[in-house]
């Protein structure tokens, strides 16, 4: 079965971020000591306006013998960790007319170029390009060339002292440029400058939420009296020192770096103290006081069992339910819902929002408070027996814009969720919604070799050694839907559900059904060892073959976890192959490979082939086409989908290559990302 190294990577990143953010003290910073860092006063020969004008439709590279020098004032600071490997500058500290973006491969740049510093940039050998439509300064290298005609790479840290110099004498106080959200669309010249939006307020959809979940970068919508639009967002990093603090609930002055990605205007916070004025009420949307506090003393506590007895009309009492989150939507096997439980049982909560797992309130193991007045409890007709909390009827969901009214963080740390041990024949209606463990289960013989979801089939049958059976249900949106079920016996950790008069189990993660032990009849499942694996940090283990078109396979900063391989045909005619290095299956009795894909936009499906006689030229190679599961939700990058086991039985004892074939036509091209490629074999 699939190993879970990605979970270890996530844990490592989260731990590392704690070490980093632990060194920052809540926005109280000392001026950096610049005594030992070089400074230099030069004479500028070009303005920011003139430099940006050199970029037209493709990358512009300054000659190696160029004497051009640009100057500007640093508008940003990365001291809080919210701005990453970027230095933003503007042409004047008080009333700028131009802003600019410098992409650097360095962190903690505030120690050398603090906010307000006047800096000079020697432009020789540097390059102008775009990312997301935003003109920026970087370098041209092999990676930039592979990424496209208008891409640049970050200026290497070791090259920065030869190009970027801090003035020895001038450091100014940067006064933010006042601008409304509506005015952004006519002020692209200021992208990169420090701006101020008056009477700004975060949208109701994100009220009482934190700046960003740990390890994730998210957009938080900002409104002002002139505009309410999702095109105006504040982009926050989960690695920022203030990431776990609550967003300000009031209105006031918002100060941040003005930026843009494609058609979306966005802002970056330098430090959270820049938002200290956002405490005023009433807000534009009519909220008169801070809604994020919870007065528990004024509410009557209810248990899960008592709440289930409130089924029927909307709840009118001032009741409060406290429960621990046992399952969320991290793998999309639960969609727009969480499960919570207390000592009396568990219950489903319907919330009309995706990525709930990124909300600090809904982490597994967190206690959440639910104000019940105005909500309803019932059983949707399709569920036929499972009680759930929602709004406007038994099948309704709490609107995203109303979450702040009903759902409150306990502010207690997450703790281990302890399952209730049950046997299949012991289950009762009191267990529906509860987090349980059922030991010594295995998939029936008829299910072996199948994936969790196949076509319209979403149910797989589990049995215990006494012959009792129960259904395991998996959503068609689950990230592991294409993974093959395990062939051994083990413990299943799941939420008990109930549909059409039948008890069922639903697992939040594939790891919750880790069945690798000997089966009930004593059969020992094969032990597979990794023969080859690649997370696509680079393409060093692959050969990219360009047959038609100018686009080629590359890597991207997105992935599961990042990075991943990517191919985007840019709506042009393309044929491109990504061929693995040779992989030996010598001595194996069984072998297979798996991978994950995430696709977007209409176009041709990604094709997968295997060959034992790769000639170096796809057209002269004998290929066998495989039939893995691919991402079918091409409306957006909605999450990576497992391929399931792709059997290599016809290639046992041979040396093979495995290839991804990408094709696109004029006007239509799917962007395909590929990650977590693994070949396993059993002797």
Phi, psi and omega in degrees: 000167182296132175279170192240042179298332180297326178294321179295322178296318180298317179297319179298315180298317180297319180295318179297322180294327178294322178295320181291308184290338179293344180272355183254135188251076168049048171073011177257096188250148171265152175298137179294149177277112184257010188298325186259013179247136188299143171231161184197130176259122182241178176248119181290140176250347180221145174272166175302320179301315182292322179295311181299329181293340179290337178273124180244269183248353180211174185302136175245129181247128177286133180302154181295337180258014181295142176254011184293136178228130177248147176235159177188173180248132183291119181264347187245169169213137178258019183297327180277350181085004182278330177258131192236120173052039179216138171244121177261140179227165175218163189276350179209141183285343186248311184226072186291151173245347180218143170237166184204158183239128176244122182265118184233148178266061183206149175245170182054041179291343179298337180288340180248326182229072183294159179306135181094347179295142168271127181236153176243138180239116172280119194271353183302130179080352177274174185217151175254133176207191179230153168223122184060030179083356182265122179291133181215163180257132179204219176226160171262125174215186184299322180294318179295318180297318180294329183283342178139168187291345184242017182260151171229158175259167180291146175293121182301147182301321182291341179269346184299318181298339179273352184236327188242121184235135175272137177297141179283342190238338191246121168218125187246162170275120182280118178265119184296143177280123181285131184207145173269163178296325178295322183291345181302320186294346179244019183226041181298337179299336183271003179302122185108348181271162175276126183234165177229129176249118181277153179051038179275150177211144176286142186298153179306329183296338182245007178302142178066022176251166178274169181300315181199144175288152183303123175086358182240146171258127186227159176258134175242120184293137178243137178240158170216179183298345184263345189198142168230104188207143177289353178281357179240105186228156172255123185261119187241140179266138175289355177260001178292150181297336182257011188304322185271008176274153179290140172299146175297136185269345182266194177246163180160203183279123172257129180237127180193177178279132181275125181214185185201143171229113188054243182263001184262120175280135183217161182229150178241134178276128174287307180209147189293338178294342176292349180250017186297340182277352186277063183232008189266146177227156002284157176277169176302325183277004175096353178291126190262339180219165179298119185269004191270352177275154180231119178267090184295330184295336182271001184240152179264123182289139176232146174271167177301316180299320179291323179295322179298335178282353180270010182303140180136235182287162178307144183288130181251348182278155177277077186252154180227129177247131174245130179210158178267135180288126180251339181205142176223197189258027187299327178253009180063019172277338167247125186245123179055041180200154170230164171242139176230160176207159169230196184295341185264351180150184181235160182206149179273141177239121182268125182226126186277067180204145175266169178054041178298332182296340178279351179274127184303332181293334192245022173293143176300129181098350177276146171271133180238144176258139178235117171282121192269343184299126181095345177271177180223157178233134179183187181238119178293148181306322182289338181273322173056058173134337182273118179287143180211153179260133179204205181223134174076022179133168187296335181257002184284170180226151176290126181294148179302320181289348181253003183301322183295339181283332191241333191245122187231139177285133177286344183065014173267148179293154177293142177234167183298135175272118182263119182285154172272126181281131179221161166251159182306313185286352179271346188297138175227176179297337178291343180270349182295126184094352184270149175274119187230165167235130174244119187273157173056054175253155175213154174286143180297160182305324183292341182268344185297138182087353180267159173270165182302321176232133178223111184063236179267358182276117183242005183242136175233144185263127173256152176219156173261178185286355175265357179094359176288141184238157175207149181274139169254119183257137179231135180288149176291351177261356183298140182292338181257016185301329182270001179282146179281140179293151180290152185258001181255202181239149179181197182262141178246125176255123189201165169269135176278126176242175183213121181214133179053040176077014185233134173287141178221165176242147174222127183261140176287329183223155177299326181297343181283355174232061183271093189247087185243358182278175178298140181288172183301329181271007178092352180296131180260122180293153180300146175261113183265136175249151180284123177265332180195140174210152181206128175262008174062040167299324173221180174252026184297332181269010186227155173248119177269121182246115179266113180265313182218141175095167182264344179280149182221163175295142180211187173248157180229161181282359177263154180172190184223070358279174182293153003269193175207169172279150182215145172221125180231115182282354177054034178059031177242168178288121183216148164219116183222136180247144172238109191248129181290163169292169182291137182236124183272130175251020181298135177080000181273144171267329178218151177202153177202168173227156177223160175198178179229147178229152171221125184234158177211144177082150182287141179168197183284148176289150173289137179250148183232131184227157175231142178216148174251008179218049182298124183268351188097346179236115183306323185292336182255010180260143175274118184247149169245120182281134179257171185228065180281164172283137178237160175302129181250352178267091186264011178287343179184170176282086190261007179128147182284143183242132180288146182280343193077170178289126175256111191288135178249026185301331181282358183238014181303137180070015177246168173256124189233161164239152178238133190230144170256125179252122180250133174225149175210163180234167180299123178098342183218127176203126173276135171273119182249130172249138182233136182212166171052056180276128182220135170246130180233150178219154178233134180272000000 
